[in-house]
Amino acid sequence: MPSAVAARRGCAGDPVQGGGRSARRFVHNTVEQAINRLRQHRAVATRYDKRRYVHLGTTTAAALVIRLRS
């Protein structure tokens, strides 16, 4: 039986709807995996671009490629 604190947080077993540590771990792993996928693209990993907006565009293009392939 869950405690009163866990009941206020939401469903303790579902990592998306809350549940403390498991939800944070789920989000942390998802973000870490996304960053690692972006670093596989050479232009993003080495940051050849001098200007900030050009680097942002390169990162966005790499993210789109990753998203379309998955």
PLY file of the C-alpha trace (Angstrom):
ply
format ascii 1.0
element vertex 70
property float x
property float y
property float z
element edge 69
property int vertex1
property int vertex2
end_header
0.00 0.00 0.00
1.53 3.35 -1.01
2.15 6.07 1.50
0.26 9.36 1.56
3.19 11.17 -0.07
3.34 8.67 -2.93
-0.41 8.94 -3.40
-0.14 12.72 -3.77
2.60 12.40 -6.37
0.54 10.20 -8.63
1.05 6.67 -9.78
4.26 5.47 -8.13
4.97 2.75 -10.68
4.60 4.75 -13.88
7.82 6.63 -14.79
5.97 9.13 -16.97
3.24 10.21 -14.54
5.46 10.65 -11.52
6.86 8.37 -8.94
9.96 10.10 -7.72
13.25 8.40 -8.35
12.18 6.13 -11.22
10.69 9.08 -13.12
13.87 11.11 -12.75
15.97 8.15 -13.83
13.74 7.59 -16.87
14.01 11.23 -17.95
17.74 11.35 -17.23
18.40 8.24 -19.34
16.27 9.57 -22.19
18.11 12.90 -22.26
21.50 11.22 -21.98
20.71 8.89 -24.89
19.56 11.83 -27.04
22.76 13.77 -26.34
24.88 10.73 -27.16
23.06 10.32 -30.48
23.69 13.97 -31.31
27.38 13.59 -30.52
27.67 10.89 -33.16
27.27 13.60 -35.79
30.71 15.02 -36.50
29.71 18.65 -37.02
27.80 18.73 -33.74
30.48 16.90 -31.75
33.38 19.10 -32.89
31.47 22.37 -33.26
33.12 23.75 -36.35
30.62 26.61 -36.56
31.77 29.97 -35.26
28.36 31.51 -34.87
25.79 30.39 -32.33
22.81 30.39 -34.70
24.69 28.29 -37.25
25.54 25.71 -34.57
21.90 25.71 -33.48
20.84 25.02 -37.06
23.37 22.18 -37.37
22.13 20.66 -34.12
18.51 20.99 -35.24
19.28 19.32 -38.57
21.05 16.45 -36.79
18.10 16.07 -34.41
15.69 15.93 -37.36
17.76 13.23 -39.03
17.77 11.20 -35.81
14.02 11.67 -35.36
13.19 10.72 -38.96
15.34 7.59 -38.82
13.76 6.29 -35.62
0 1
1 2
2 3
3 4
4 5
5 6
6 7
7 8
8 9
9 10
10 11
11 12
12 13
13 14
14 15
15 16
16 17
17 18
18 19
19 20
20 21
21 22
22 23
23 24
24 25
25 26
26 27
27 28
28 29
29 30
30 31
31 32
32 33
33 34
34 35
35 36
36 37
37 38
38 39
39 40
40 41
41 42
42 43
43 44
44 45
45 46
46 47
47 48
48 49
49 50
50 51
51 52
52 53
53 54
54 55
55 56
56 57
57 58
58 59
59 60
60 61
61 62
62 63
63 64
64 65
65 66
66 67
67 68
68 69
